[in-house]
Amino acid sequence: MLKRIWTSAVVLVLLALAGLAVLRSYQAPEGPIDTIALLIEDDVIFTDVGVRAWKDAALEEGIHLQPVHAGEFLQPSLFNRVRYAGIIVPDAMHRKMSVVLIDTLSEYVRNGGKLMVAFDAGTLNLKGGAVPERARMSQLVGVEYALYKKLGDDTLVIGPAISTPDVMTALNIPPGKYTAVPRDLASKDSIGSRHAAGLDISHEVIISSYSYDRLEYGHFVTEGAFVGKTLMVSDSGDLLAGVHKFGKGEVLFVNLPLTYLKLRTDGAPLHGFMNYFARVVLQLPVMGNSPDGIGGLIMNWHIDSSLAIPSIQKMVDLGFFEQGPYSIDLTAGPDTNTFNDHVGLNVDHNAEIQKWIKLFVARGDEVGSHGGWIHNYFGEHISDSNETDFAKYIALNNDAISKAAGKPVREYSAPLGNHPAWVSRYLEAHGVRAHYYTGNVGQGPTHSYINGERLGKKIWTFPVLVRGEIATFEEAALDPEVSQKDFGTWLNQVSDFTQDQALIRLVYFHPPGVVLYSDAARSWMLHTRGMLTHGKFRWYTMTRIADFLDRREQVLWRLSEDKKNTLEFTAFHPENLSEQSWRFSKTRYTKPVLDKGVGQVRDGSTEWVIVAGNGKHLKAHLFFRPLGENK
């Protein structure tokens, strides 16, 4: 008995000494770093769907992300070989955490490291039990949370997310995905709580979505005055996101279940905060996700019945055909609401719509498929369980559109937004590369997940943009609170957003809606025509961007440093780097100088932008900018 006690004591002492050795040997990384470590539990495999979702998001955001197990992280020799720019501890995949690991992370930040902590990361001990008093990383993140002993079942609550327009833009969340805080959340007590949490209440906005005036998120109740930059709070003032200085380093705490949301068609929070951590907190270079680093919109028309045809001519008169190209998707069958109602487009036998399709193709528009042959019936009845009965309607529609356009169908949009998971797999198997999507609202093109599974292997989904609860001209026309001026202003705002952020987003509508709100449409066309003349905005199609993103995924690039403190940027593509771009913060880097390959360096407002030309290789050098140097 005494021997066992003595042995246990020795083991504990050795573990403690090993922990101290780790803490002393591990300092915040210095030098050439462009990779973020995703720190996960030892029993979470690298092929776990959550890990894959984070890696997908990083690739789409142009960020280098490397999964690392906790056990590897605690080996000093590992970090003698590899240096990381920062560390992300995700929710769901790292709940259980040892005291040694928490102390190591604390020491890492204290010495100048940058850390992102998501939601329930580290809230359990290694046996899977909750630490009753408070989360052990409370001091590190700057606020107390996971207060199980004090709050019991009320430790976790649900509520809306409130922020400011500037923060939303920094998170790449577009106008319309956030709106003014509604009156029921504007009481003096509620506003006071948000003000006390550090939010700028003079400009507060709330996250909304398609058909919802607000989204409500699960989060921990937080206590204590947060000292740092408040990014987002709940309606009652709980901290949902903020950056806290700890020693020489910083911690971005995100009190939202990012992984859970990403796996269930709300990836905007994960993408936004990962991007913020990389570009704002770490000031890392990122790879652009728009051709030539030029942002723009995809205008997705849904033409679903013969009643829409007269509206197309009205769109000519409004100036739509002076711009483009657009993604134009059609429902091809002879019926719309019920079989034999004869109000469908009837593409196989309707000379008028055939003429328009030929014109679309000649203009360079991408003609795609809007679902399954009979628009409303298809949209109302397709489900997760009737692939056998409904796949034939997609096939009929694709065949008719392909015949009329003279080329294969490569993009798709779902009638009534009803898109069961099997549809993506079916489309991918039949050559379709992209589809519009009413999930992941506000995001750019992405590989979507639903119910914990990825939609298809390679197919790209294009989430819609919204203005609060609505998305289209026709929905705006039916909403008495949305004037033509209001809707036109929003369209101009999202156009400016894609230009300023160099991002791709999708707007969709049905042509008859344009006629209902023609003043808004006309002002939008005038606005984008002016933008096009400056060369910083483009119209794209879903297919065009899907092809670009496929090529982008094959690019290998890195930033390294030689012994003379020169940073070397290199990029390679097995076929052609053309149209790929990278962005470097002006506050951290000097202007890159191209040494090899074809390309250019553009001067952005806050970033240097390297844009590749034709060729497989690109090489440039640059330096870290000295602190305080005039930019």
Protein Blocks (a to p, Z undefined) as FASTA:
>chain_A
ZZmmmmmmmmmmmmmmmmmmmmmmpccdehjdfbdcddddfklcfkbmklmmmmmmmmmn
opacddddfklmmpmklmmmpccfbdcddehjlmbccfklmmmmmmmmmnopacddehjg
okacfkopacfkbcfklmmnopaehilklnmmmmpccddddddfklmmmnopaehjaccd
dfklmcfklmmmmmmnopafklgccdddehiabdcddddddedjdedddfbdcfkopafb
dcddehjbccdddfbdfklmmmnopaklmmmmmmmmmmmmnopacddfbehhiacddddd
ddfbfklmmmmmmmmmnommmgccddddddfbfbfkbghklpanolmlmmklmmmmmmmm
mnopacddehjhiamlmmmmgcfklmmmmmmmmmmmmmmmmmmnopacfbdcdehhiacf
klmmmmmmnopabdcdfehihiacddddeehiaehjklccdddddehjbfbfklmmmmmk
lcfklmmmmmmmmmmmmmmnopacdddddfklmmmmmmlmmmmmmmmmmmmmnopaccdd
fklmmmmmmmmmmpccdddddfkopacdddddfkbmghiacdddfklpccdddfbdcddd
dddfkbccddddedjbdcdddddddehiaZZ
